[in-house]
Amino acid sequence: MKLAERMSRLGTETAFVVLAKAKQLEAKGKEIIHLEIGEPDFDTPRNIVESAIRALNEGWTHYGPSAGQPDLREAIAEEVSKTRGVRIEPSQVVITPGGKPVMFFAILALINEGDEVIYPNPGFPIYESVIDFIGARAVPIRLREENQFRLDVDELSSLVTPRTKMMIINSPQNPTGSVLTIEDLNAIAEISIRNNIVVLSDEIYSRIIYGVKHHSIYGIKGMPERTIILEGYSKTYAMTGWRLGYGIMPADLAEQVAKLQTNCNSCTASFSQKAGITAIKGPQDDVERMVRKFRDRRDAVVSGLNKIKNVKCLTPSGAFYVFPNVSAFGVKSAELADRILNEAGVAVLSGTSFGAFGEGYIRISYANSTANITKALDRLEIFFGKI
């Protein structure tokens, strides 16, 4: 069959490609330490699992409203109102199967062919993929190590043109773990308001943060009417396979996003939504325990990497990734990541998996046990010592 031209513009997530390669090597008997995939290695908290089982037994196995079950929309509106400091109504909430549909549907609903969307680079690869797919122009803003991988607001302002319709921000950030300050967000908000630009704020890692406070641009005056929050359960509650996310946006846009959902996947699984209520209304001890463990692992991996000659690694303030600088070895990032997998038995991602400006870096996920991280660091030290 002849594919539509637009398919040539659709990207992917390299993490899943590398995972498949790693699984092939494992099938041949090679031991692989997985530091490539971006999901918590913890089990979903038991109270959430039991809530889903109850929901299944109670018959929550049928279609629900496209925008989401009313009780979950109400619970999320109440929770996000507290955490962002702005009153949110249930009509502004759309429940989606994972966080990606919020991004996809919002861009589809708001961006025309030829419009420009500014996005972080290195950054989550699906931003650029979706922008390109719909025929808009993806405009990267470079995240630089010397600025702790936070975007430069003066550079951001210089990228704005009359065709700029949306800016995407992500804090805490994938792949670098950087966190935007309130000063950063105030400056971004000023640019947004002055130029009437929508902000898609990806806050999926908002609860996985270390020693700093998470700020949302949504809480800045003038921004609720021009901001879409992308949030969800995958990272915070170790629920990646549950496919449960949500968006916060103006109510009139929420109606259009719900319409797109009707046309795409009808609705989000009803029993997952019931479990979602339990997640945010129940005890948060498991979340706090996971974050403490992530922080310990972060400290171990940063310390270990910085002991390796010619490797330089900043200490991230959020998420569960590090983005070490490996440019001193003079090997392209993609080739280096491939060699690390095949020669050292450690699965990592090339920095260029997150955009052209990721050259010279690799991404390491520390969503693995401390024992495995220690073993991986030993292997990496041996590997880099041979280059």
C-alpha positions as CSV (number, residue, x, y, z in Angstrom):
1,M,0.0,0.0,0.0
2,K,1.2,3.5,-0.7
3,L,1.5,5.5,2.5
4,A,0.2,9.1,2.8
5,E,3.0,11.6,2.5
6,R,2.4,12.8,6.1
7,M,3.7,9.4,7.4
8,S,7.2,10.4,6.3
9,R,7.1,13.2,8.8
10,L,6.1,11.1,11.8
11,G,8.9,10.3,14.3
12,T,9.1,7.8,17.1
13,E,10.5,7.2,20.6
14,T,14.0,5.7,20.3
15,A,13.7,4.3,23.8
16,F,11.4,1.6,22.5
17,V,13.7,0.9,19.5
18,V,16.7,0.4,21.9
19,L,14.6,-1.7,24.2
20,A,13.8,-4.0,21.4
21,K,17.5,-4.3,20.5
22,A,18.4,-5.0,24.1
23,K,15.7,-7.7,24.3
24,Q,17.2,-9.3,21.2
25,L,20.7,-9.4,22.8
26,E,19.1,-10.9,26.0
27,A,17.5,-13.6,23.9
28,K,21.0,-14.6,22.7
29,G,22.1,-14.9,26.3
30,K,23.8,-11.4,26.9
31,E,23.1,-9.7,30.2
32,I,21.8,-6.2,29.7
33,I,21.3,-3.5,32.3
34,H,18.3,-1.4,31.2
35,L,18.9,2.3,31.7
36,E,17.1,3.3,28.5
37,I,13.3,3.1,29.2
38,G,11.6,6.0,30.9
39,E,9.3,4.3,33.4
40,P,9.5,3.7,37.1
41,D,10.7,0.2,38.1
42,F,8.3,0.2,41.1
43,D,5.0,-1.6,41.2
44,T,1.8,0.4,41.2
45,P,0.8,1.1,44.8
46,R,-1.4,-1.7,46.1
47,N,-4.3,0.5,47.1
48,I,-4.6,1.7,43.5
49,V,-4.5,-1.9,42.2
50,E,-7.2,-3.0,44.6
51,S,-9.4,-0.1,43.6
52,A,-9.2,-1.2,40.0
53,I,-10.1,-4.7,40.9
54,R,-13.1,-3.5,42.8
55,A,-14.1,-1.3,39.9
56,L,-13.9,-4.3,37.5
57,N,-16.0,-6.4,39.9
58,E,-18.5,-3.6,40.1
59,G,-18.9,-3.5,36.4
60,W,-16.9,-0.5,35.4
61,T,-16.0,-2.1,32.1
62,H,-18.2,-0.1,29.7
63,Y,-17.9,3.1,27.7
64,G,-17.8,6.3,29.6
65,P,-18.0,10.0,28.6
66,S,-15.3,11.0,26.1
67,A,-14.1,13.8,28.5
68,G,-13.8,11.4,31.4
69,Q,-15.9,10.2,34.3
70,P,-17.4,13.1,36.2
71,D,-16.1,12.0,39.6
72,L,-12.5,11.8,38.4
73,R,-12.7,15.1,36.6
74,E,-14.0,16.7,39.8
75,A,-11.2,15.1,41.9
76,I,-8.5,16.2,39.5
77,A,-9.9,19.8,39.3
78,E,-9.9,19.9,43.1
79,E,-6.3,18.5,43.3
80,V,-4.8,20.7,40.6
81,S,-6.6,23.8,42.1
82,K,-4.6,23.2,45.2
83,T,-1.2,22.4,43.6
84,R,-1.3,25.3,41.0
85,G,-3.1,27.8,43.2
86,V,-5.8,28.6,40.6
87,R,-9.4,27.5,40.8
88,I,-10.1,24.9,38.1
89,E,-13.5,23.6,37.2
90,P,-14.2,20.0,36.2
91,S,-15.3,21.3,32.8
92,Q,-11.7,22.2,32.1
93,V,-10.4,18.6,32.6
94,V,-10.2,16.0,29.9
95,I,-9.1,12.5,30.9
96,T,-7.1,10.7,28.2
97,P,-5.4,7.3,27.8
98,G,-2.0,8.5,28.8
99,G,-0.5,12.0,28.5
100,K,0.4,11.9,24.8
101,P,-3.2,12.4,23.6
102,V,-3.3,15.7,25.4
103,M,-0.4,16.9,23.4
104,F,-1.6,15.4,20.1
105,F,-5.2,16.7,20.4
106,A,-4.2,20.1,21.6
107,I,-1.9,20.6,18.7
108,L,-4.4,19.3,16.3
109,A,-7.1,21.6,17.7
110,L,-5.1,24.8,17.7
111,I,-2.3,24.6,15.1
112,N,-2.8,25.0,11.3
113,E,-0.4,24.0,8.6
114,G,2.4,26.6,8.3
115,D,2.0,27.8,11.9
116,E,5.1,27.7,14.1
117,V,5.5,25.9,17.4
118,I,8.5,26.5,19.6
119,Y,9.6,23.4,21.5
120,P,12.6,22.4,23.7
121,N,15.6,20.6,22.1
122,P,16.9,18.3,23.4
123,G,13.4,17.4,24.5
124,F,10.7,14.7,24.4
125,P,10.8,13.6,20.7
126,I,7.1,13.4,20.2
127,Y,6.8,17.2,20.4
128,E,8.7,17.6,17.1
129,S,7.1,14.5,15.6
130,V,3.5,15.8,16.1
131,I,4.3,19.3,15.0
132,D,5.9,18.0,11.8
133,F,3.1,15.5,11.2
134,I,0.3,18.1,11.0
135,G,2.3,20.2,8.6
136,A,3.3,23.0,11.0
137,R,6.9,24.3,11.5
138,A,8.8,23.0,14.5
139,V,11.1,25.7,15.9
140,P,13.6,24.3,18.4
141,I,14.9,26.3,21.3
142,R,18.2,24.9,22.4
143,L,18.7,23.8,26.0
144,R,22.3,24.4,27.0
145,E,24.4,22.7,29.6
146,E,25.9,26.0,30.7
147,N,22.4,27.2,31.6
148,Q,21.6,24.0,33.5
149,F,19.5,22.9,30.5
150,R,16.9,25.6,31.2
151,L,15.8,27.5,28.2
152,D,17.2,31.0,27.6
153,V,14.2,33.4,27.7
154,D,16.0,36.0,25.5
155,E,16.6,33.4,22.9
156,L,13.0,32.3,23.2
157,S,11.8,35.8,22.5
158,S,14.1,36.1,19.5
159,L,12.4,32.9,18.0
160,V,8.9,34.4,18.1
161,T,7.4,35.5,14.8
162,P,3.9,36.5,13.7
163,R,3.3,32.8,12.8
164,T,4.2,31.5,16.3
165,K,1.0,30.0,17.8
166,M,2.3,27.8,20.6
167,M,5.3,27.3,22.9
168,I,5.9,23.9,24.6
169,I,7.7,23.8,27.9
170,N,8.5,20.8,30.0
171,S,9.5,21.0,33.7
172,P,10.9,18.8,35.2
173,Q,12.3,18.0,31.8
174,N,13.0,14.9,29.8
175,P,15.8,14.1,29.0
176,T,17.9,16.5,31.2
177,G,16.0,16.6,34.5
178,S,16.2,20.4,34.5
179,V,13.6,22.5,36.3
180,L,12.4,25.9,35.3
181,T,12.5,28.6,38.0
182,I,9.7,31.0,38.8
183,E,11.7,33.7,37.2
184,D,12.0,31.6,34.0
185,L,8.2,31.1,34.0
186,N,7.4,34.7,34.6
187,A,9.5,35.7,31.6
188,I,7.9,33.0,29.4
189,A,4.5,34.2,30.5
190,E,5.3,37.7,29.6
191,I,6.3,36.6,26.1
192,S,3.1,34.5,25.8
193,I,0.8,37.3,26.9
194,R,2.6,39.9,24.8
195,N,2.4,37.8,21.6
196,N,-0.9,36.0,22.4
197,I,0.8,32.5,22.2
198,V,-0.6,29.4,23.8
199,V,1.6,27.5,26.1
200,L,1.5,23.7,26.3
201,S,3.1,23.0,29.7
202,D,4.2,19.3,30.1
203,E,4.2,18.7,33.8
204,I,4.1,14.9,33.8
205,Y,7.1,14.8,36.2
206,S,5.8,17.5,38.6
207,R,5.9,15.2,41.7
208,I,9.4,13.8,40.9
209,I,11.5,16.7,42.1
210,Y,14.4,17.1,44.5
211,G,15.2,19.9,46.8
212,V,13.4,22.6,44.7
213,K,9.8,23.6,44.3
214,H,7.8,22.8,41.2
215,H,6.2,25.9,39.8
216,S,3.5,25.9,37.1
217,I,3.1,28.7,34.6
218,Y,-0.6,28.1,35.0
219,G,-0.5,29.9,38.3
220,I,0.8,33.2,36.8
221,K,-1.8,35.9,36.2
222,G,-3.0,36.0,32.6
223,M,-1.9,32.4,31.9
224,P,-4.8,30.1,32.7
225,E,-6.7,31.3,29.7
226,R,-3.8,30.5,27.4
227,T,-2.2,27.4,29.0
228,I,-2.8,23.7,28.6
229,I,-1.3,21.5,31.4
230,L,-0.3,18.0,30.4
231,E,-0.4,15.7,33.4
232,G,-1.0,12.1,34.3
233,Y,-0.4,9.1,36.5
234,S,2.3,7.1,34.7
235,K,5.4,8.6,36.4
236,T,4.1,9.7,39.8
237,Y,2.2,6.5,40.6
238,A,4.2,4.0,38.5
239,M,1.1,3.4,36.2
240,T,2.7,3.5,32.8
241,G,0.7,0.5,31.5
242,W,-2.6,1.8,32.9
243,R,-2.7,4.6,30.2
244,L,-4.2,7.3,32.4
245,G,-3.5,11.0,31.8
246,Y,-5.3,14.3,31.7
247,G,-5.2,17.8,30.4
248,I,-6.2,21.1,32.1
249,M,-7.3,23.8,29.6
250,P,-10.0,26.4,29.0
251,A,-13.4,24.8,29.0
252,D,-14.2,25.6,25.3
253,L,-11.0,23.9,24.2
254,A,-11.8,21.0,26.5
255,E,-15.0,20.4,24.5
256,Q,-13.0,20.3,21.3
257,V,-10.4,18.0,22.7
258,A,-13.1,15.7,24.0
259,K,-14.6,15.7,20.4
260,L,-11.2,14.6,19.1
261,Q,-11.1,11.8,21.6
262,T,-14.6,10.7,20.5
263,N,-13.2,10.4,17.0
264,C,-10.0,8.6,18.0
265,N,-10.4,6.3,21.0
266,S,-13.9,7.0,22.3
267,C,-12.9,7.3,26.0
268,T,-10.4,6.3,28.6
269,A,-10.9,2.9,30.4
270,S,-13.5,3.3,33.1
271,F,-11.9,1.1,35.7
272,S,-8.6,2.9,35.3
273,Q,-10.4,6.1,36.0
274,K,-11.8,4.7,39.2
275,A,-8.3,3.7,40.3
276,G,-7.2,7.2,39.4
277,I,-9.6,8.7,42.0
278,T,-8.0,6.4,44.7
279,A,-4.5,7.4,43.6
280,I,-4.9,11.1,44.2
281,K,-7.3,11.0,47.1
282,G,-5.5,8.1,49.0
283,P,-2.3,8.1,51.0
284,Q,0.8,9.4,49.1
285,D,3.4,7.5,51.2
286,D,4.3,5.2,48.2
287,V,4.9,8.3,46.0
288,E,7.1,9.9,48.6
289,R,9.1,6.6,49.1
290,M,9.7,6.3,45.3
291,V,10.9,9.9,45.1
292,R,13.3,9.3,48.0
293,K,14.7,6.2,46.2
294,F,15.0,8.1,43.0
295,R,17.0,10.8,44.7
296,D,19.4,8.3,46.2
297,R,19.9,6.7,42.8
298,R,20.4,10.1,41.2
299,D,23.1,11.0,43.6
300,A,24.8,7.6,43.0
301,V,24.7,7.8,39.2
302,V,25.9,11.5,39.1
303,S,28.8,10.7,41.5
304,G,29.7,7.6,39.6
305,L,29.6,9.3,36.1
306,N,31.7,12.2,37.3
307,K,34.4,9.9,38.5
308,I,34.9,8.6,34.9
309,K,37.6,10.5,33.0
310,N,36.2,12.8,30.3
311,V,32.5,12.3,31.4
312,K,30.8,15.4,32.8
313,C,27.3,15.2,34.4
314,L,25.2,17.9,36.0
315,T,23.0,17.0,39.0
316,P,19.3,17.2,37.8
317,S,16.6,18.6,40.0
318,G,13.7,16.5,38.7
319,A,12.5,13.4,36.7
320,F,14.7,10.3,36.8
321,Y,17.2,10.9,34.1
322,V,20.8,12.3,33.8
323,F,22.2,13.7,30.6
324,P,26.0,13.4,30.8
325,N,28.3,15.2,28.4
326,V,30.4,12.6,26.5
327,S,31.6,14.9,23.7
328,A,35.2,14.5,24.8
329,F,35.4,11.0,23.3
330,G,34.9,12.4,19.8
331,V,32.3,9.7,18.9
332,K,28.8,10.5,17.6
333,S,26.2,10.0,20.3
334,A,24.2,7.4,18.3
335,E,27.3,5.3,17.6
336,L,28.4,5.7,21.2
337,A,25.1,4.5,22.6
338,D,25.1,1.6,20.3
339,R,28.6,0.6,21.3
340,I,27.7,0.9,25.0
341,L,24.8,-1.5,24.5
342,N,26.8,-4.1,22.4
343,E,30.2,-3.8,24.2
344,A,29.3,-3.0,27.8
345,G,25.8,-4.5,28.0
346,V,24.2,-1.3,29.2
347,A,21.2,0.1,27.4
348,V,21.3,4.0,27.2
349,L,19.9,6.5,24.7
350,S,21.8,8.8,22.3
351,G,21.3,12.4,23.1
352,T,20.2,12.9,19.5
353,S,17.1,10.7,20.2
354,F,15.9,13.9,21.8
355,G,16.8,16.3,18.9
356,A,19.8,17.5,17.0
357,F,21.0,19.6,20.0
358,G,21.4,16.4,22.0
359,E,24.6,15.6,20.1
360,G,27.5,15.0,22.5
361,Y,25.3,13.6,25.2
362,I,23.6,10.3,26.2
363,R,20.5,9.9,28.4
364,I,20.6,7.5,31.3
365,S,17.5,6.6,33.2
366,Y,18.0,5.7,36.8
367,A,14.7,4.0,37.1
368,N,16.5,0.8,38.1
369,S,17.8,-0.7,41.3
370,T,20.9,0.7,43.0
371,A,22.6,-2.6,42.6
372,N,22.1,-2.5,38.8
373,I,23.1,1.1,38.6
374,T,26.3,0.3,40.4
375,K,27.0,-2.6,38.1
376,A,26.3,-0.3,35.1
377,L,28.6,2.4,36.3
378,D,31.4,-0.2,36.7
379,R,30.8,-1.4,33.1
380,L,30.7,2.2,31.8
381,E,34.0,3.1,33.5
382,I,35.7,0.1,31.8
383,F,34.1,0.9,28.5
384,F,35.1,4.6,28.4
385,G,38.6,3.7,29.6
386,K,39.1,1.8,26.4
387,I,38.1,4.6,24.0
